[in-house]
Every structure is written in C-alpha cells, then in structure tokens.
Amino acid sequence: MTGIVDAHHHIWRQADLPWLSGPMQPRIFGPYEPIRRDYTIQEYLDDLASSGVTGSVYVQTNWAREDFEDEAAWVQQTADEHGWPHAIVAYANFSVDDVRPQLDRLARYPLVRGTRMQLHWHDNPLYRFAESPDLCADPTIRRNIAHLADYGWSFDLQVFARQMAGAAALAQACPGITFILQHAGMLEDLSPEGRSAWRAGMEQLAACPNVVSKLSGLGTFVHRNDPGHVADLLNQTVAIFGAERCMFGSNFPIEKLWTSYRSLVDAYLAAATPLGADQREAIFRTTATRVYRLSS
C-alpha cells in the first residue's frame, strides 16, 4: 500500500463551536471534556505520525450556521500554510429555499469537494441531531442536494438504520450526486434485531450505485476502540458495498476520547487483513482518492 488516506477527520478552534464552547450537554459519544479545547492541524499531524497516513479529508464540525463560509476559509488557509488537509467537506444548509448562494460562496475555496448537513434523527434524544426523521424525503432538501451536480460535489450522508430506506430514495432521486454514508451507517442497536435492520438498510443503500460508505466512527456507540467490533462492521460493510465503495476515516479527535490514532489505524488494518491487496488498497487509499478527487 502506497499510503493511507484518512477520509474523515476534524480540526477546530473551540471558540468557533457552540457545542464545544457552551454549557456541557450530553453527547452521542459520551463525556467529552478532554476535547473541549482547540484541536489544531499540528496536533492532528502529531497524532498520525508513523501511522502510514499520507492524506486527509476535513469534515465540517458544526460551526454556527451563519459562519459556514468562515469555516471553509479557515480550513483552506490551514491547508495553504501546512499542506494538510487535502480536501474539505463543508457545511451548507439545504433546508433553505435555494442553497446555491451558499454553494457559490463555498466555491471560492479550491479544496472544497463536498458538503455535509447531518440528517440523522433517533427516538433517543441523545442520538438526535436533525429536526425531523424524514428530511431525506423533503422536496426542498432533495432539490437543493441535486444542485451539487453543477459544482461536481458530493454529499456526506449521515442517517440511522430506520432512515436508510428514505436515504436510498434520496440517492435514487439525485443520480448525479455521490453520497458518502457516514460511519458505516451508525449501527447503534447491537441487538440481533438492530443488526438485522442495519444490514437491510445497508443493502438498500448499496443497491444505489452512487452511494459509498465510510468505515469511520465505529467507536461512537461502544466508546472504545474494539478490534473485534471494527472487524465485524468493516467486513460486513465491505461484503455489502464492495471494497471499491468503502473508505477509511479516523473520526479524530472524537475517537481520541478512548484511543490513540496509531491503535485505531492498527485495528482497521488488522480487520482488513483477510481481504485481498487490491481491496485493502481501495479501502485505505483509492476510494477516497477517487471520490474526493485527491491528488494521487
């Protein structure tokens, strides 16, 4: 393998993030006092040292909605100064009548490759982010996501199992957009019934040729780096989507709450050991390079 691409990580300044700088609130990933601070590109680079990672994709971190362009500008400036990250997934609000003025502003930053507006909703308020469970079916959101085709940008798709049928319908309605499923579909219910529902939803999404999956955030609901859990979800997801439609992401610094970067990468590499060399190359480099249009 010529180098690993981390297709999902963050950097931030605490003061820019309402959810980090405001009062402590329960979060999906548990207590988070250790990351209530700046997480700079230099700390990220220190974390990934000796891991084999040679490229990365920054994913938006929920600045105040009106500051979406400021976030992209800051990350672009960081990349200009440090050479990292190598692509940006920015925020845009797709619930407005016409998202294109926002996209035009984001287009000023050459590293922007896609956008994310988190659509995940859950019965458990702790896991809930979106305002309603059915935003994938909202005609305004569908119309606005379709506009991404004019910019050549992707959409990072974040949903739970119960929302996957609607997400598949969204992908079918926007065939010109590549949808990148976050965190391998966020399996949060580890019961047999929960796993079955997750697998059925993943199969619906995989039936859409314009959907790929990130193998990231797998510690979110277990709050640890569990190599067995990583291997289970990685191999199931690869079996459903194919390695050429899967990509590794660290979700750092969130996963720094319970593991080191090197330990996390090692768990993923071990999980992929039974796969062929071409499959490992796809998961750890070529899928992300293709989807996010990185320099190879």
Residue pairs with C-beta under 8 A, 6 or more apart in sequence:
1 52
1 277
1 280
1 281
1 284
1 285
2 54
2 281
2 285
3 52
3 53
3 54
3 55
3 285
4 51
4 52
4 53
4 54
4 55
4 248
4 265
4 284
4 285
5 53
5 54
5 55
5 56
5 57
5 247
5 248
5 284
5 285
5 288
5 289
5 294
6 48
6 53
6 55
6 56
6 57
6 248
6 249
6 250
6 252
7 56
7 57
7 214
7 216
7 247
7 248
7 249
7 287
7 288
7 291
7 292
8 57
8 59
8 182
8 214
8 216
8 217
8 249
8 250
8 251
9 44
9 56
9 57
9 58
9 59
9 85
9 249
9 250
9 251
9 252
9 253
10 39
10 58
10 59
10 61
10 251
10 252
10 253
10 254
11 39
11 40
11 41
11 44
11 58
11 75
11 78
11 85
12 20
12 38
12 39
12 61
13 38
13 74
14 20
14 21
14 36
14 37
14 38
15 21
16 63
16 64
16 67
16 70
16 71
16 74
17 61
17 62
17 63
18 62
18 63
18 64
19 25
19 27
19 62
20 35
20 36
21 36
24 32
24 33
24 36
26 126
27 126
28 126
28 127
28 220
28 221
29 219
29 220
29 223
29 254
29 257
30 223
30 257
31 257
32 257
34 256
34 257
35 253
35 254
35 256
35 257
39 253
41 78
41 82
41 84
41 85
42 82
43 253
44 56
44 84
44 252
44 253
45 82
45 84
47 252
47 253
47 256
47 260
47 261
48 56
48 250
48 252
48 261
48 265
50 262
51 261
51 262
51 265
52 265
53 250
53 265
55 86
55 285
55 288
55 289
55 294
56 84
56 85
56 86
56 87
57 85
57 86
57 87
57 88
57 89
57 113
57 249
57 288
57 292
57 294
58 75
58 85
58 87
58 88
58 89
59 89
59 116
59 156
59 249
60 68
60 71
60 89
60 90
60 91
60 115
60 116
61 71
62 91
62 118
63 70
63 71
63 91
65 91
65 93
68 90
68 91
68 92
68 93
68 102
68 105
68 106
69 102
69 105
69 106
69 108
71 90
71 91
72 88
72 90
72 106
72 109
72 112
73 108
73 109
75 85
75 88
75 109
75 111
76 88
76 109
76 110
76 111
76 112
78 84
78 85
79 85
79 86
79 88
79 111
85 111
86 111
86 292
86 294
86 295
87 111
87 112
87 113
87 114
87 292
87 293
87 294
88 109
88 111
88 112
88 113
89 112
89 113
89 114
89 115
89 116
89 154
89 156
89 292
90 106
90 109
90 112
90 114
90 115
90 116
91 115
91 116
91 117
92 99
92 102
92 103
92 106
92 115
92 117
93 99
93 102
93 117
94 115
94 117
94 140
94 141
94 144
94 145
95 117
95 135
95 138
95 140
95 141
95 144
96 102
96 140
96 144
97 140
98 144
99 144
99 147
100 144
100 147
100 150
103 115
103 147
103 148
103 151
103 153
106 112
106 115
107 151
112 153
113 153
113 154
113 292
113 293
114 148
114 153
114 154
114 155
114 156
114 178
114 180
114 292
115 148
115 153
115 154
115 155
115 156
116 155
116 156
116 158
116 182
117 141
118 129
118 130
118 158
119 129
119 130
119 135
119 136
119 141
119 157
119 158
119 159
119 163
119 167
120 127
120 128
120 129
120 130
120 158
120 159
120 160
120 163
120 186
121 128
121 129
121 130
121 131
121 132
121 133
121 135
121 160
121 163
122 128
122 160
122 162
122 188
127 160
127 188
129 158
133 162
133 163
134 163
134 166
135 141
136 142
136 159
136 163
136 166
136 167
136 169
136 170
137 166
137 169
137 170
141 170
142 170
142 173
142 174
145 155
145 170
145 174
145 177
146 173
146 174
146 176
146 177
148 154
148 155
148 174
148 177
149 174
149 176
149 177
153 177
154 177
154 178
154 179
154 180
154 291
154 292
155 174
155 177
155 178
155 179
155 180
156 179
156 180
156 182
156 214
157 167
157 170
157 171
157 179
157 180
157 181
157 182
157 211
158 181
158 182
158 183
158 186
159 166
159 167
159 181
159 185
159 186
160 185
160 186
160 188
161 185
161 186
161 187
161 189
161 194
161 197
161 198
161 200
161 201
162 197
162 201
163 201
164 185
164 200
164 201
164 202
164 204
164 205
165 201
165 204
167 179
167 181
167 201
167 205
168 201
168 204
168 205
168 207
168 208
168 211
170 179
171 177
171 179
171 205
171 208
171 210
171 211
172 208
174 210
175 210
176 210
177 210
178 210
178 211
178 212
178 291
179 205
179 208
179 210
179 211
179 212
180 211
180 212
180 213
180 214
180 247
180 291
181 205
181 211
181 212
181 213
181 214
182 214
182 216
182 217
183 214
183 216
183 217
183 218
183 220
183 251
184 202
184 213
184 214
184 215
184 216
184 217
184 218
184 233
184 234
184 237
185 198
185 201
185 202
185 205
185 213
185 237
186 217
186 220
186 221
187 194
187 195
187 198
187 221
187 233
188 194
188 220
188 221
189 195
189 197
189 198
190 221
190 222
199 236
199 240
202 213
202 236
202 237
202 240
202 241
203 240
205 211
205 213
206 213
206 240
206 241
206 242
206 245
211 241
211 245
212 241
212 245
212 246
212 247
212 287
212 291
213 237
213 241
213 245
213 246
213 247
214 246
214 247
214 248
214 249
215 233
215 234
215 237
215 246
215 247
215 248
215 249
215 268
215 283
216 248
216 249
216 250
216 251
217 249
217 251
217 254
217 255
218 229
218 230
218 233
218 234
219 225
219 226
219 229
219 251
219 255
219 258
219 259
219 264
220 251
220 254
222 229
223 257
223 258
224 258
224 259
225 255
225 258
225 259
225 263
225 264
225 267
226 267
227 267
227 270
227 271
230 267
230 268
230 271
231 267
231 270
231 271
234 246
234 268
234 271
234 272
234 283
235 271
235 274
235 275
237 246
238 246
238 272
238 275
238 279
238 283
243 275
243 278
243 279
243 280
243 282
243 283
243 287
244 282
244 286
244 287
245 287
246 282
246 283
246 287
247 282
247 283
247 284
247 287
247 288
247 291
248 268
248 283
248 284
248 288
250 261
250 264
250 265
252 261
252 264
255 264
268 284
269 280
269 284
272 279
272 280
272 283
272 284
275 283
288 294
289 296
